[in-house]
Amino acid sequence: MQPTRRTFLGLAAAAAVFPTTFSITRAQSKPDVIRLAGPGNAAGRPYGNGSIGVLRGLELLEKEFEPDGIRIEWQFPRGTGPAINEAFANRQLEFASYGGLPNVVGRGAGVRTTVLAASGISPTYVGVRPAAGIKTLADLKGKKVAFQRGTIFELSLSLILAGVGLKNEDVQIFDLQGADQTAAIQSGDVDALLGQGNQVLALVKSGLVEVLYSTKGSPAPGSTFGSFTVLDSFAEANPEIVARVLRGYVQASHFASLDENREKLYDIFALTGSPRESYVADYAGDDLRDRNSPLLDDFYRANIKAGLDFTLEQKLVRKPFDVDEWIKDGLLTKTLADLGYEAFWTPRAADGKAVQF
């Protein structure tokens, strides 16, 4: 998928200079509003899942900035990552947590953001119509597969198919958003779809699809990952605000990583309109710390670099950029230390294996 000329022009317009380090002591005027975004959901409700969903659901930022008279505004667009890139380009956002592929596409196309934290690892599910006759991943060859292009699932499909010697070009791709995917499966216009557990497992419960494959239970190739990012121009002008927002995000990640909060977590995620039981099934048996880790570890960086390679191969971005320059971990390291969370999450090596200390 080639970004439109309008997209490139909009992304280029968002270019700004970002300092090498945050200067908390810099004099600044407070903004009136802080705008954040996360991926949308099929129900169209202004809530999310993962750490960004918890940050929204617990209203941590609303409570943090109320004494300053700063409003918090949330966006969960149905267009997910591509729509978030457009909002960044048009300076309609300051922060966002969304998938690793659109993160890279936006940065590569010229929108000046900085990565503050990761958003953990979640499984990708491949659901198929029972009548489609698809029994193995290899059977997907020539079949009609639905997902929204430009999202993390475009990369996920590539990595999953590679495991059986196929490429994205070997299937018929239908570029559809969540609700449209469901309609297409129901009508028989597509044979399979890629998505998160809350989406696919809800369709399993209704009998529309069966799970052909998932990356659940391991950091297998094709699992979803993402980044919590900030617009550089905002960060340069408001470093103290950025530090406070990141602190709230890490606190949300910590809350979402505690097993004692598991039931509350499902309640928060169900605010999206997706069935609560689909989250229960998706998270069953999983270590919440893995699902919600904010660490910018070697595994995260390897995923991002693989995403950049894919975008260059598919000509989704025009030229490479320095991934290590884009990812700033200094503020995250300080935040983890301030909160006493330095050893709470276990970092992973580039191959996905936990680092042993």
C-alpha positions as CSV (number, residue, x, y, z in Angstrom):
1,M,0.0,0.0,0.0
2,Q,1.4,3.3,-1.0
3,P,0.6,6.3,1.2
4,T,-1.2,9.0,-0.7
5,R,0.4,12.3,-1.8
6,R,-1.8,14.1,0.8
7,T,-0.5,11.8,3.5
8,F,3.1,12.5,2.7
9,L,2.5,16.3,2.5
10,G,0.7,16.1,5.9
11,L,3.4,14.1,7.5
12,A,6.1,16.4,6.2
13,A,4.3,19.4,7.6
14,A,4.6,17.9,11.1
15,A,8.4,17.9,11.0
16,A,10.1,19.6,14.0
17,V,13.4,19.6,15.8
18,F,13.7,17.5,18.9
19,P,16.4,17.9,21.5
20,T,18.8,15.1,22.3
21,T,17.6,15.0,25.9
22,F,14.6,16.3,27.8
23,S,15.4,19.4,29.9
24,I,12.9,19.3,32.8
25,T,14.1,22.7,34.0
26,R,13.3,24.5,30.8
27,A,10.9,27.4,31.2
28,Q,7.6,26.7,29.5
29,S,3.9,27.7,29.3
30,K,1.4,25.0,30.1
31,P,-0.8,23.7,27.3
32,D,-4.6,23.9,27.7
33,V,-5.1,20.3,26.5
34,I,-3.2,17.1,26.1
35,R,-4.5,14.9,23.3
36,L,-3.8,11.1,23.2
37,A,-4.8,8.3,20.9
38,G,-4.9,4.6,20.7
39,P,-6.2,2.1,18.2
40,G,-9.9,2.2,17.6
41,N,-12.3,-0.7,18.1
42,A,-15.2,-2.1,16.1
43,A,-17.8,-0.7,18.5
44,G,-16.4,2.8,17.9
45,R,-16.3,3.6,21.7
46,P,-13.6,6.0,23.0
47,Y,-11.8,3.3,25.0
48,G,-8.9,0.9,24.4
49,N,-7.1,-2.1,25.7
50,G,-3.5,-2.6,26.8
51,S,-1.6,0.0,28.8
52,I,-3.2,2.9,26.9
53,G,-6.7,1.5,27.7
54,V,-5.8,1.3,31.3
55,L,-4.4,4.8,31.3
56,R,-7.7,6.0,29.8
57,G,-10.0,3.7,31.9
58,L,-8.4,4.7,35.3
59,E,-8.3,8.4,34.3
60,L,-4.8,8.7,35.6
61,L,-3.9,11.7,33.5
62,E,-7.2,13.4,34.2
63,K,-6.3,13.2,37.9
64,E,-2.7,14.2,37.4
65,F,-3.4,17.3,35.4
66,E,-6.7,18.5,36.9
67,P,-4.8,20.8,39.4
68,D,-3.1,22.4,36.4
69,G,-6.3,23.1,34.6
70,I,-5.2,21.0,31.7
71,R,-7.8,18.9,29.9
72,I,-7.2,15.4,28.6
73,E,-8.7,14.5,25.2
74,W,-8.8,10.9,23.8
75,Q,-9.0,9.6,20.3
76,F,-9.6,6.0,19.3
77,P,-10.1,6.2,15.6
78,R,-11.5,3.3,13.6
79,G,-8.8,3.9,11.1
80,T,-6.3,2.9,13.9
81,G,-2.6,3.4,13.0
82,P,-2.9,5.1,9.7
83,A,-5.5,7.5,11.1
84,I,-3.2,8.2,14.1
85,N,-0.4,9.1,11.7
86,E,-2.7,11.5,9.9
87,A,-3.6,13.1,13.2
88,F,0.0,13.5,14.2
89,A,0.8,15.0,10.8
90,N,-2.0,17.6,11.2
91,R,-0.9,18.3,14.8
92,Q,-4.1,17.0,16.3
93,L,-2.3,14.8,18.7
94,E,0.5,15.0,21.2
95,F,0.8,11.3,22.3
96,A,-0.2,7.9,20.9
97,S,0.2,4.2,21.6
98,Y,-0.3,2.1,18.5
99,G,1.2,-0.6,16.3
100,G,4.8,-1.0,15.4
101,L,4.3,-0.9,11.6
102,P,2.3,2.4,11.4
103,N,4.8,3.8,14.0
104,V,7.5,3.1,11.5
105,V,5.6,4.3,8.4
106,G,4.7,7.6,10.1
107,R,8.3,8.2,11.2
108,G,9.7,7.2,7.8
109,A,7.2,9.4,6.0
110,G,8.4,12.4,7.9
111,V,6.2,12.9,11.0
112,R,8.7,13.8,13.8
113,T,7.9,11.7,16.8
114,T,10.0,10.1,19.5
115,V,9.4,6.6,21.1
116,L,9.1,6.9,24.9
117,A,8.1,3.3,25.8
118,A,6.9,0.1,24.3
119,S,3.3,-1.3,24.5
120,G,4.1,-4.9,25.2
121,I,3.5,-8.0,23.0
122,S,0.1,-9.4,22.1
123,P,-0.8,-12.5,20.1
124,T,-2.1,-12.3,16.5
125,Y,-4.9,-14.6,15.6
126,V,-5.8,-16.0,12.1
127,G,-9.5,-16.8,12.0
128,V,-11.0,-18.7,9.0
129,R,-14.6,-19.4,7.9
130,P,-15.4,-23.1,8.8
131,A,-16.7,-23.6,5.2
132,A,-13.6,-22.2,3.5
133,G,-11.7,-25.5,3.7
134,I,-8.6,-24.0,5.2
135,K,-6.9,-26.5,7.6
136,T,-3.2,-25.2,7.6
137,L,-1.4,-21.9,7.0
138,A,-0.2,-23.3,3.7
139,D,-3.9,-23.5,2.6
140,L,-4.2,-19.8,2.7
141,K,-2.5,-19.6,-0.7
142,G,-4.9,-17.9,-3.1
143,K,-7.5,-17.3,-0.4
144,K,-9.1,-14.0,0.5
145,V,-7.7,-12.6,3.7
146,A,-9.0,-9.5,5.4
147,F,-7.2,-7.0,7.6
148,Q,-6.6,-3.2,7.6
149,R,-3.5,-2.4,5.5
150,G,-1.0,-0.1,7.0
151,T,-1.5,-1.6,10.4
152,I,0.7,-4.0,12.4
153,F,-1.2,-6.9,10.9
154,E,0.3,-6.3,7.5
155,L,3.7,-7.1,9.0
156,S,2.2,-9.9,11.0
157,L,0.8,-11.6,8.0
158,S,4.2,-11.4,6.2
159,L,6.0,-13.0,9.2
160,I,3.4,-15.8,9.7
161,L,3.2,-16.7,6.0
162,A,7.0,-16.7,5.8
163,G,7.0,-19.7,8.2
164,V,5.3,-21.8,5.5
165,G,7.2,-20.4,2.6
166,L,4.5,-17.9,1.4
167,K,4.4,-14.1,1.0
168,N,1.6,-11.6,1.3
169,E,1.4,-11.6,-2.5
170,D,0.4,-15.3,-2.4
171,V,-3.0,-14.4,-0.8
172,Q,-5.8,-12.0,-1.9
173,I,-5.7,-9.1,0.5
174,F,-8.9,-7.3,1.3
175,D,-8.2,-3.9,3.0
176,L,-11.1,-3.7,5.6
177,Q,-11.6,-2.2,9.0
178,G,-12.8,-4.2,11.9
179,A,-16.6,-4.0,11.5
180,D,-16.3,-4.5,7.7
181,Q,-14.1,-7.6,8.3
182,T,-16.9,-9.1,10.3
183,A,-19.5,-8.4,7.6
184,A,-17.2,-9.8,4.9
185,I,-16.7,-13.0,6.8
186,Q,-20.4,-13.3,7.5
187,S,-21.3,-12.9,3.9
188,G,-18.6,-15.2,2.7
189,D,-16.8,-12.5,0.7
190,V,-13.5,-13.3,2.5
191,D,-12.1,-16.6,3.7
192,A,-9.9,-15.5,6.6
193,L,-8.9,-12.5,8.8
194,L,-6.1,-11.4,11.0
195,G,-6.7,-9.6,14.2
196,Q,-6.4,-9.3,18.0
197,G,-7.9,-11.8,20.4
198,N,-10.8,-9.6,21.4
199,Q,-11.9,-9.3,17.8
200,V,-11.3,-12.9,16.5
201,L,-12.4,-14.7,19.6
202,A,-15.7,-12.8,19.6
203,L,-16.3,-14.2,16.1
204,V,-15.3,-17.7,17.3
205,K,-17.9,-17.5,20.0
206,S,-20.5,-16.5,17.5
207,G,-19.5,-19.4,15.2
208,L,-18.4,-17.2,12.3
209,V,-14.7,-18.3,12.4
210,E,-12.4,-20.9,13.8
211,V,-8.9,-20.1,15.0
212,L,-6.5,-21.5,12.4
213,Y,-3.3,-20.2,14.1
214,S,-2.2,-17.8,16.8
215,T,1.0,-16.6,18.3
216,K,-0.4,-16.9,21.8
217,G,1.9,-18.1,24.5
218,S,5.2,-17.1,22.9
219,P,6.8,-14.1,21.2
220,A,6.5,-15.9,17.9
221,P,7.0,-14.0,14.6
222,G,3.8,-12.2,13.8
223,S,2.9,-11.2,17.3
224,T,1.8,-7.6,17.6
225,F,4.0,-4.9,19.2
226,G,3.9,-1.2,19.4
227,S,5.2,2.1,20.8
228,F,4.1,4.9,23.0
229,T,5.2,8.0,21.1
230,V,5.2,11.8,21.5
231,L,5.2,14.6,18.9
232,D,8.7,16.1,18.9
233,S,7.6,19.7,18.8
234,F,5.4,19.2,21.8
235,A,8.1,17.4,23.7
236,E,10.6,20.1,23.0
237,A,8.2,22.8,24.3
238,N,6.9,20.8,27.2
239,P,9.5,18.4,28.7
240,E,8.0,18.4,32.2
241,I,4.6,17.5,30.8
242,V,6.0,14.7,28.8
243,A,7.7,13.3,31.9
244,R,4.4,13.3,33.8
245,V,2.5,11.7,31.0
246,L,5.1,8.9,30.7
247,R,5.0,8.4,34.4
248,G,1.2,7.8,34.1
249,Y,1.7,5.5,31.2
250,V,4.2,3.4,33.1
251,Q,1.9,3.3,36.2
252,A,-0.9,2.0,33.9
253,S,1.5,-0.6,32.5
254,H,2.3,-1.7,36.0
255,F,-1.4,-1.9,37.0
256,A,-2.1,-4.0,33.9
257,S,0.8,-6.3,34.7
258,L,-0.4,-7.3,38.2
259,D,-2.3,-10.5,38.2
260,E,-4.3,-9.3,41.2
261,N,-5.8,-6.7,38.8
262,R,-6.7,-9.3,36.1
263,E,-10.5,-9.1,36.6
264,K,-10.5,-5.3,36.8
265,L,-8.4,-5.3,33.6
266,Y,-11.1,-7.2,31.7
267,D,-13.7,-4.7,33.0
268,I,-11.7,-1.8,31.7
269,F,-11.1,-3.5,28.3
270,A,-14.8,-4.3,28.0
271,L,-15.5,-0.6,27.9
272,T,-14.5,-0.8,24.2
273,G,-17.7,-2.7,23.5
274,S,-15.9,-6.0,22.7
275,P,-17.3,-8.9,24.8
276,R,-15.5,-9.2,28.1
277,E,-15.3,-13.0,27.7
278,S,-13.2,-12.5,24.6
279,Y,-10.5,-10.7,26.6
280,V,-10.7,-13.5,29.3
281,A,-10.0,-16.1,26.6
282,D,-7.3,-14.0,24.9
283,Y,-5.4,-13.4,28.2
284,A,-6.0,-16.9,29.7
285,G,-2.7,-18.4,30.9
286,D,-0.6,-15.4,29.8
287,D,1.9,-13.5,32.0
288,L,0.5,-10.0,32.3
289,R,4.0,-8.6,32.6
290,D,4.8,-9.9,29.1
291,R,1.6,-8.5,27.6
292,N,2.1,-5.0,29.1
293,S,5.8,-4.4,29.3
294,P,6.9,-0.9,28.5
295,L,10.6,-1.9,28.1
296,L,12.5,-0.7,25.1
297,D,14.6,-3.9,25.2
298,D,16.5,-5.7,22.4
299,F,13.4,-7.7,21.4
300,Y,11.4,-4.5,20.9
301,R,14.2,-2.9,18.9
302,A,14.6,-6.1,16.8
303,N,10.9,-6.0,16.0
304,I,11.0,-2.3,15.1
305,K,14.0,-2.9,12.8
306,A,12.2,-5.8,11.1
307,G,9.2,-3.5,10.6
308,L,11.5,-0.9,9.0
309,D,12.9,-3.5,6.7
310,F,9.4,-4.6,5.7
311,T,8.3,-1.0,5.0
312,L,11.3,-0.4,2.7
313,E,10.7,-3.7,0.9
314,Q,7.0,-2.9,0.4
315,K,7.9,0.8,-0.5
316,L,5.7,2.1,2.3
317,V,8.5,4.5,3.2
318,R,10.9,6.1,0.8
319,K,14.2,5.8,2.8
320,P,15.5,4.3,6.0
321,F,16.0,6.3,9.2
322,D,18.1,5.7,12.3
323,V,15.9,3.6,14.6
324,D,18.2,3.9,17.6
325,E,18.1,7.7,17.3
326,W,14.3,7.6,17.2
327,I,14.0,5.5,20.4
328,K,14.9,7.5,23.4
329,D,15.1,5.3,26.5
330,G,16.6,7.8,29.0
331,L,13.4,9.2,30.3
332,L,11.9,5.7,30.6
333,T,14.9,4.5,32.6
334,K,14.6,7.5,34.9
335,T,10.8,6.9,35.3
336,L,11.2,3.2,36.1
337,A,13.8,4.1,38.7
338,D,11.7,6.9,40.3
339,L,8.8,4.5,40.6
340,G,10.9,1.6,41.9
341,Y,10.1,-0.6,38.9
342,E,13.6,-1.2,37.6
343,A,13.4,-5.0,38.1
344,F,9.6,-5.4,37.7
345,W,9.6,-6.4,34.0
346,T,12.1,-8.9,32.5
347,P,13.8,-7.6,29.4
348,R,14.1,-9.9,26.3
349,A,17.0,-10.5,24.0
350,A,16.6,-9.9,20.3
351,D,15.4,-13.5,19.8
352,G,12.6,-13.1,22.3
353,K,14.1,-15.1,25.1
354,A,14.1,-13.6,28.6
355,V,17.4,-12.1,29.7
356,Q,18.8,-14.0,32.6
357,F,20.6,-12.0,35.3
